[in-house]
C-alpha cells in the first residue's frame, strides 16, 4: 500500500489556476449556446435573478417589481433563470493497479477527481467523493460551495492506494440518492478479477439514476507493451507471477485482445446509455477534460 503523496507530486502550482480557466471556458461555451431564458417545470430547481424588462399586458402581474415601480413609477417585471441543483458523484478506483507499475495513472485520476469535484462545487451542486477497491466507500459527506474545494484537495492528497478491485461488487453496492438528479463519474482502469468481469459490472449501472460517465484511465504501455524476449509478469494486486517468452507476434496479439476488450466495455456502456471515454495518461489533461464535458454532460450546462 502506498503512502500519501506530496503536494508537489499530485498538483503542480498552476493546476488550480488552469482549472479555474477551464471553468470559465466552459461557462463561455454554455452562454454562447444559450438563446433566451431557460426554464423548466421540474422540481428541485432554484431561481436566480436574471434581469428586468418592461411590463406588457400579456405578462403575469405577479412578476411586477412593485418596489421599482415606487421609485420610477413605471412597471417592470423581474426575470429569473431556473437552475437545477445536481448531485455529483465521483467514484475513484484506488486499487494497486492504479499506481503500480505506472504512477501516471494515479496522478491523472486524482487530478480528474479534483477537477470534476471543483466544477461541481463552483456550479453550486452537491459533490460526494467515493473510493473503490474491494468495496465502495464514501470518503466525505455531500459537500456544497467553493469553500469545500480545499477540504477535497486535502483529503485526496492523503488517499492510500493498494489492494484489489471488485468492480462488480462496487457497482452493485453503489446506490446514489434519488432525491436529486445525479451525475456519476467512474474513474478507473477497469481491471477487476478478470477481463470478463468488467462488462458484467457495467450492467449494474442500469440501476443508477441519472447521467453516468465511465472514464477508462490507462497507460499507453498497457495497451501496447514494449516487451519481448524472456520476461516475468507480476499481477500487482494479487502478487501472482508468470515467466513468459514474448515475441513480437505475442505483443500484437495482446494489442488486439486489449482493443477487443475495450470495445466490449464500450458496447456494454452504450447499451445502457452510459458515456464511455478512454483516457490515456499521455494526453493533454486540459484538452481531455474539455472533451469529456463537451460530450453532453449536464455538469457543463450542456
C-alpha positions as CSV (number, residue, x, y, z in Angstrom):
1,X,0.0,0.0,0.0
2,X,1.3,3.4,-0.9
3,X,2.0,6.3,1.4
4,X,0.3,9.6,0.8
5,X,1.9,11.6,-2.0
6,X,3.4,15.0,-1.5
7,X,1.6,18.1,-2.7
8,X,4.1,18.7,-5.5
9,X,3.8,15.1,-6.6
10,X,0.0,15.5,-7.0
11,X,-0.6,19.0,-8.2
12,X,1.7,21.4,-9.9
13,X,1.4,25.1,-8.7
14,X,-0.6,26.2,-11.7
15,X,-3.1,23.3,-11.5
16,X,-5.9,25.3,-9.8
17,X,-5.3,28.3,-12.0
18,X,-5.7,26.2,-15.1
19,X,-8.8,24.5,-13.5
20,X,-10.5,27.9,-13.0
21,X,-9.6,28.9,-16.5
22,X,-11.3,25.7,-17.7
23,X,-14.4,26.5,-15.8
24,X,-14.5,30.0,-17.4
25,X,-14.1,28.4,-20.9
26,X,-17.0,26.0,-20.2
27,X,-19.2,28.8,-19.0
28,X,-18.4,30.8,-22.1
29,X,-19.3,27.9,-24.3
30,X,-22.6,27.5,-22.4
31,X,-23.5,31.1,-22.7
32,X,-22.8,31.1,-26.4
33,X,-25.2,28.1,-26.8
34,X,-28.0,29.7,-24.8
35,X,-30.7,31.6,-26.5
36,X,-33.1,33.4,-24.2
37,X,-34.2,32.3,-20.8
38,X,-34.0,28.7,-19.8
39,X,-36.9,27.3,-17.7
40,X,-38.4,24.1,-16.7
41,X,-41.4,22.9,-14.7
42,X,-39.4,20.1,-13.0
43,X,-39.0,20.1,-9.2
44,X,-35.7,20.6,-7.5
45,X,-34.8,23.8,-9.2
46,X,-33.8,27.1,-7.7
47,X,-34.5,30.6,-9.2
48,X,-31.7,33.0,-9.8
49,X,-32.4,36.7,-10.7
50,X,-31.5,37.4,-14.3
51,X,-32.7,40.9,-15.3
52,X,-35.6,43.4,-15.6
53,X,-37.7,44.3,-18.6
54,X,-40.8,46.4,-19.2
55,X,-44.2,45.0,-18.3
56,X,-46.5,44.1,-21.2
57,X,-50.3,43.3,-21.0
58,X,-49.5,39.6,-21.5
59,X,-47.1,39.2,-18.6
60,X,-48.0,37.7,-15.3
61,X,-48.8,40.7,-13.0
62,X,-47.3,38.7,-10.1
63,X,-43.8,39.2,-11.6
64,X,-44.1,43.0,-11.3
65,X,-41.4,44.6,-9.1
66,X,-43.5,47.0,-7.0
67,X,-40.5,48.5,-5.2
68,X,-39.0,49.5,-8.5
69,X,-42.4,51.0,-9.5
70,X,-42.5,53.0,-6.4
71,X,-39.1,54.6,-7.3
72,X,-39.6,55.0,-11.1
73,X,-43.4,55.0,-11.5
74,X,-43.0,52.5,-14.4
75,X,-43.9,48.9,-14.5
76,X,-41.1,46.3,-14.8
77,X,-41.1,42.6,-14.2
78,X,-38.3,40.5,-12.8
79,X,-36.8,37.8,-15.0
80,X,-35.3,34.6,-13.5
81,X,-33.2,31.8,-14.7
82,X,-34.1,28.5,-13.2
83,X,-31.1,26.4,-12.2
84,X,-31.2,22.7,-11.2
85,X,-29.1,21.5,-8.3
86,X,-27.4,18.2,-9.2
87,X,-25.6,15.7,-7.0
88,X,-22.2,15.0,-8.5
89,X,-20.9,11.5,-7.5
90,X,-17.1,10.9,-8.2
91,X,-16.1,7.2,-7.9
92,X,-12.3,6.9,-7.8
93,X,-10.6,3.5,-8.2
94,X,-7.8,3.4,-5.6
95,X,-6.6,-0.2,-6.1
96,X,-2.9,-1.1,-6.5
97,X,-3.1,-1.2,-10.3
98,X,-4.0,2.5,-10.4
99,X,-0.5,3.4,-9.2
100,X,1.8,0.4,-10.0
101,X,3.7,0.0,-12.2
102,X,2.5,3.2,-13.8
103,X,2.2,6.1,-11.2
104,X,0.9,8.4,-14.0
105,X,-2.5,6.7,-13.7
106,X,-2.7,7.7,-10.0
107,X,-1.8,11.3,-10.7
108,X,-4.1,11.6,-13.7
109,X,-7.0,10.0,-11.8
110,X,-6.6,12.3,-8.7
111,X,-6.4,15.4,-10.9
112,X,-9.5,14.3,-12.7
113,X,-11.4,13.6,-9.5
114,X,-10.4,17.1,-8.1
115,X,-11.3,18.8,-11.4
116,X,-14.8,17.2,-11.5
117,X,-15.4,17.9,-7.8
118,X,-14.3,21.6,-8.3
119,X,-16.6,22.0,-11.3
120,X,-19.5,20.7,-9.2
121,X,-18.7,23.0,-6.3
122,X,-18.3,26.1,-8.5
123,X,-21.6,25.3,-10.0
124,X,-23.3,25.2,-6.6
125,X,-24.0,21.5,-6.8
126,X,-23.6,18.8,-4.1
127,X,-20.5,16.7,-4.5
128,X,-19.6,13.3,-2.9
129,X,-16.3,11.5,-3.3
130,X,-16.1,7.7,-3.2
131,X,-13.2,5.3,-3.4
132,X,-13.4,1.8,-4.9
133,X,-11.3,-1.3,-4.0
134,X,-12.9,-4.5,-2.8
135,X,-16.0,-2.3,-2.0
136,X,-17.1,1.3,-2.5
137,X,-16.6,3.7,0.4
138,X,-18.0,7.3,0.8
139,X,-14.9,9.3,1.7
140,X,-16.7,12.6,2.6
141,X,-20.2,13.7,3.2
142,X,-22.0,15.6,0.4
143,X,-20.3,19.0,0.1
144,X,-21.6,22.2,-1.4
145,X,-19.9,25.5,-2.1
146,X,-16.5,26.6,-3.3
147,X,-15.2,26.8,0.3
148,X,-15.1,23.0,0.4
149,X,-12.6,22.7,-2.5
150,X,-9.7,22.9,-0.1
151,X,-11.2,20.2,2.0
152,X,-11.4,17.9,-1.0
153,X,-7.9,18.7,-2.1
154,X,-6.5,17.9,1.4
155,X,-8.4,14.7,1.6
156,X,-7.4,13.5,-1.9
157,X,-3.7,14.1,-1.1
158,X,-4.0,11.6,1.7
159,X,-5.8,8.8,-0.1
160,X,-3.9,5.5,0.1
161,X,-3.7,3.3,-3.0
162,X,-3.5,-0.5,-2.7
163,X,-5.4,-3.8,-2.6
164,X,-7.6,-5.4,-5.3
165,X,-10.6,-4.2,-7.2
166,X,-14.0,-5.9,-7.1
167,X,-15.8,-3.9,-9.8
168,X,-19.0,-6.0,-9.8
169,X,-19.4,-5.7,-6.0
170,X,-18.6,-1.9,-6.0
171,X,-21.1,-1.2,-8.8
172,X,-23.8,-3.3,-7.2
173,X,-23.3,-1.7,-3.8
174,X,-23.3,1.9,-5.0
175,X,-26.7,3.4,-4.6
176,X,-26.8,7.2,-5.4
177,X,-29.6,9.2,-3.9
178,X,-32.8,9.7,-6.0
179,X,-33.6,13.0,-4.2
180,X,-31.6,15.0,-6.8
181,X,-30.7,14.3,-10.4
182,X,-27.3,12.6,-10.2
183,X,-24.2,12.9,-12.4
184,X,-21.9,10.0,-11.8
185,X,-18.3,9.8,-12.9
186,X,-16.4,6.5,-12.6
187,X,-12.6,6.9,-12.8
188,X,-10.9,3.5,-13.1
189,X,-8.6,1.3,-15.2
190,X,-11.5,-1.1,-15.1
191,X,-9.2,-4.1,-14.2
192,X,-11.1,-6.4,-12.0
193,X,-10.6,-10.0,-11.1
194,X,-10.7,-10.9,-14.8
195,X,-11.5,-9.2,-18.1
196,X,-15.0,-10.7,-18.3
197,X,-15.9,-9.0,-15.0
198,X,-15.9,-5.5,-16.5
199,X,-18.9,-5.8,-18.9
200,X,-20.8,-7.7,-16.2
201,X,-20.1,-4.8,-13.7
202,X,-21.3,-2.3,-16.3
203,X,-24.7,-4.0,-16.2
204,X,-25.1,-2.9,-12.6
205,X,-25.1,0.8,-13.7
206,X,-28.6,0.3,-15.1
207,X,-29.9,0.7,-11.6
208,X,-28.2,4.1,-11.1
209,X,-30.5,7.1,-11.5
210,X,-29.0,10.0,-13.5
211,X,-26.3,10.6,-16.0
212,X,-23.3,8.2,-15.9
213,X,-19.8,8.5,-17.3
214,X,-17.2,5.7,-17.2
215,X,-13.6,7.1,-17.7
216,X,-11.1,4.4,-18.6
217,X,-7.7,5.7,-17.3
218,X,-4.9,3.6,-18.8
219,X,-1.2,3.9,-19.6
220,X,-0.1,3.5,-23.2
221,X,2.2,0.6,-22.3
222,X,-0.9,-1.3,-21.0
223,X,-2.3,-1.1,-24.5
224,X,0.9,-1.7,-26.4
225,X,3.6,-3.2,-24.1
226,X,7.2,-2.7,-25.1
227,X,8.2,-6.2,-24.1
228,X,10.0,-9.0,-26.0
229,X,12.1,-12.0,-25.0
230,X,12.0,-13.7,-21.6
231,X,10.0,-11.6,-19.0
232,X,8.4,-12.2,-15.7
233,X,4.9,-10.7,-15.4
234,X,3.6,-10.0,-11.9
235,X,0.0,-9.1,-11.0
236,X,0.4,-6.0,-8.8
237,X,-2.8,-6.7,-6.9
238,X,-2.6,-10.4,-6.2
239,X,1.2,-11.0,-6.5
240,X,0.8,-13.8,-8.9
241,X,3.9,-14.2,-11.2
242,X,4.4,-15.8,-14.5
243,X,7.6,-16.2,-16.5
244,X,7.0,-16.0,-20.3
245,X,8.8,-15.7,-23.6
246,X,7.2,-13.0,-25.7
247,X,7.7,-12.5,-29.4
248,X,6.6,-9.5,-31.4
249,X,3.6,-11.6,-32.6
250,X,2.6,-12.2,-28.9
251,X,2.7,-8.4,-28.3
252,X,0.4,-7.9,-31.4
253,X,-2.0,-10.5,-30.0
254,X,-2.1,-8.6,-26.7
255,X,-2.8,-5.3,-28.5
256,X,-5.7,-7.0,-30.4
257,X,-7.0,-8.5,-27.2
258,X,-6.9,-5.1,-25.4
259,X,-8.7,-3.5,-28.3
260,X,-11.4,-6.2,-28.3
261,X,-11.9,-5.9,-24.5
262,X,-12.1,-2.1,-24.7
263,X,-14.7,-2.4,-27.5
264,X,-16.7,-4.9,-25.4
265,X,-16.7,-2.5,-22.4
266,X,-17.8,0.4,-24.7
267,X,-20.6,-1.7,-26.1
268,X,-21.8,-2.6,-22.6
269,X,-21.8,1.1,-21.7
270,X,-23.6,2.3,-24.9
271,X,-26.3,-0.4,-24.5
272,X,-27.1,1.2,-21.1
273,X,-26.8,4.8,-22.3
274,X,-23.6,5.2,-20.3
275,X,-20.9,7.5,-21.7
276,X,-17.5,5.7,-22.1
277,X,-14.3,7.7,-22.5
278,X,-10.8,6.2,-22.9
279,X,-8.3,8.4,-21.1
280,X,-4.6,7.6,-21.9
281,X,-2.2,9.2,-19.4
282,X,-0.1,10.7,-22.1
283,X,-2.9,13.1,-23.5
284,X,-3.1,16.8,-22.5
285,X,-5.2,17.0,-19.4
286,X,-6.9,20.3,-20.2
287,X,-7.9,19.2,-23.7
288,X,-9.2,15.8,-22.5
289,X,-11.2,17.4,-19.7
290,X,-12.9,19.8,-22.0
291,X,-13.6,16.9,-24.4
292,X,-15.2,15.0,-21.5
293,X,-17.6,17.8,-20.6
294,X,-18.3,18.7,-24.2
295,X,-19.8,15.2,-24.8
296,X,-23.1,16.3,-23.3
297,X,-22.7,16.4,-19.5
298,X,-25.3,18.4,-17.6
299,X,-22.4,19.4,-15.3
300,X,-21.1,21.7,-18.1
301,X,-24.5,23.1,-18.8
302,X,-24.9,21.1,-22.0
